Amino acid sequence: MNTESMWYIFINACLVNNFVLAYFLGICPFLGVSGKLDTASKMGAAVTFVMLISSMCAYGIHALLVAVNAPFLQLISYIVVIASTVQLVEMFIRKMSPALFRALGIFLPLITTNCAILGLALFQTNKGYDFLQSLVYALGAGAGFTLALVLMAGLREQLGFTEAPKVVRGTVITLLIAGILSLTFMGFSGLGN
Amino acid sequence: MTILIALATLGGLTLLLALMLLLANKKLYVYEDPRIDTVEEMLPHANCGACGFPGCRPFAEALVEGKVLPGKCTVSSPEGREAIATYLGVDAGAEEKKVARLACAGGINVARNKAGYQGLKSCQAASLVSGGGKACFWGCLGLGDCEAVCDFDAITMNEFSIPVVDEEKCTACGDCVAICPKDLFSLQPESNRLWVACKNLEAGDGVLEDCEVGCTACGKCAMDAPGDLIVIRNNLPVINYKYAGLQSPDPIQRCPTGSIVWIDRDKGIIKGRESKKIIRQGAIKTGAS
């Protein structure tokens, strides 16, 4: 399969190299907001949204840094630009759509400086994607993150009905399940780049 | 040269972004009721969740919107609630204070251990080993998980390893209810004075071999109580608190073990006349009787 094709990029980011379960990025929201299916899917949507924005920003900043011949500023400027853009978008949503803000608002400040977001920006630069490819990559990564979060939330909701021993209830069994989930995604390893 | 480019790029970038955010802050400012901050200041900042909201801030928002009354916060003092009510111009409203009550009285001076547990000093851990060392399967293990989890210092273990709740300090946050592996704690309105301090589901005098203050399901309390106030269900008296107005200390008087008690506001737990006096001050020896 052509490694440049959009489908390849999408599947690669979503399943093969899933950001949470293969790269172990964004573990904090993965464990923090996977308690309920409802919040998990909202969080997934928020992360996908921020990823798309940061992907666009990173593409622009990268072009700028190449133009002034200062690629060593990549890391710091990515963080600054992504954080402030998301802040701006958050203000915008708050003004324009209070309902959407209530649904996503509390998550947005949490994920602006998340490693999954920064990781995405750095990966797409390293892979040398063009603008459209970057967007598809971000979409795939967001979909993968949402998938992991929703899978986890579904499992944890079911866990509520099981008779797990009391000492492993809560964080312990969540971590165990996260490990098993990650192991199953290891089945995809080696298929992408 | 490089350093200049770096400085200029990053400086220009941050300046641009700062300007953008500054403008956005002005243009996209969202008005928020300033009363929310004031009301939040007046709340106890315990963020305990006893009111049913995630914290003091969401509760303050609901207060300002008039969805709830200040009385819903059982942690703040009556004066504090009154101050908020006056500030918002609403009725304070009264929410009956709830307290955590323990359905067990089997301290080490009255309840036998069938095994000596020597592991981690935690009820949660002990209950995993065949339900803990207590001879009574339902009884309090006495290792103080509830005392440790209480954020308000309302629970102290007494000399017989039984948690005692300070009703003044208890905010009914429910932490002890969640942590007790034997599910002995429950939140009760403070006015529920009649209380069954036992969860043993067995009947007959066999109960007394394990615990001197256990309920033997003799049913005397149910007979002495008016109407359907007390019924025996699963070998335990169950108090129908919907008839709470009928409560009196009478039903406890003939209880031979003192497992049904009257919790007095000032004098604490009162047992009936015919309950056996417990004189032993030390722990009962572990092992078969």
Interface residues (C-beta under 8 A of the other chain):
Chain A: I61 L64 L65 V68 N69 A70 F72 L73 I76 S77 V80 V81 S84 T85 Q87 L88 M91 F92 R94 K95 P165 K166 V167
Chain B: T2 I5 A6 A8 T9 L10 L13 T14 L17 A18 M20 L21 A24 N25 L28 V30 Q124 A125 S127 L128 P181
